[in-house]
Amino acid sequence: MATATDAVHPRTDTARPRRELGRGWLYLRRFLRNRLAVAGVVIFALLVLFSVFGGLFTSYTHTDADFAALTRPPDGVHWFGTNQGGNDIYASAVHGLRRSLVIAVSVSVLTILVAAVIGASAAYFGGRVERLTLAVIHFLLIVPSFLILALVSNRLAGDWRALILVLTLFGWMSTARVIWSVSTSLRERDYVTAAEFMGVRPLRIILRHIIPNLGSLLIVNLTLGVVATVLSETALSFLGFGVQTPDVSLGTMLADGAATITSAPWLFAFPAGLVVLLTVSMTFIGDGLRDALDPTSVTGAAGGRR
């Protein structure tokens, strides 16, 4: 029976969607209040646009050589100058940034997926599975992974696809341990117990009930993982163990420019600037997401004004 209260304030069935939308808007507002995080999004978006559409503004590719302009400084024809082989640095920067972004994002996504499944599975099953998984993780953490990465990458002849696989295989352990630590509390939740009582398979419980509740942790680690991968790929390519010619990445450009940093500084300055902008932007975004998604964050509660 309708009441006077119903006439003045009619009931609707949109309360729950509004709460869900309100939570999303709350996260967005917290993120947007963080000026550094917004600046990071803008910088990262500009870098992505540059890597995708930057090649439209030059007639050169990263493999073209202008033998009449060897080691030429920036001018109206070659905006970023050329290297010792006459390759256009602008075209190389566009291709190198795109290659580094593809590697970084792919490795970060794959690493998070592997770490989430392994860490959550270890926490859910417990017992011997948990002890064995942690033993493997701890063993791999003390192995000099950078040396193994260098040796394996060198044997694979600098193929960027193989580099993605190698970086993923040796990059999931720390994240998996963090996910395991958080998941140990989730396995005792009522919704997990209810799913077990209903006969839901363990894999489905892990994928549908545990991992989704790690969303904020996974998102933050995803963004910060891009930074770590960029630095790893750059270091490997700089030392000659990563991407190799005729392909180009920011690391190979830095390696080429390091030898002529005094005589031809533009060879080093432009790729170094792109690496700095990429790492700084992703760090700002990661910090902003952490503050927005963590209700206990001091900067998030304060609006993240920095």
Salt bridges, closest charged atoms under 4 A:
ASP6 OD1 - ARG11 NH1 2.98
GLU20 OE2 - ARG16 NE 3.53
ASP66 OD2 - HIS78 NE2 2.92
ASP75 OD2 - ARG72 NH1 3.46
ASP88 OD1 - HIS78 ND1 2.74
GLU130 OE2 - ARG187 NH1 3.54
ASP159 OD1 - ARG161 NH1 3.67
GLU188 OE2 - ARG187 NE 3.64
ASP247 OD1 - HIS95 NE2 2.78
ASP247 OD2 - ARG99 NE 2.92
ASP287 OD1 - ARG290 NH1 3.58
ASP291 OD1 - ARG290 NE 3.39
ASP291 OD2 - ARG306 NH2 2.40
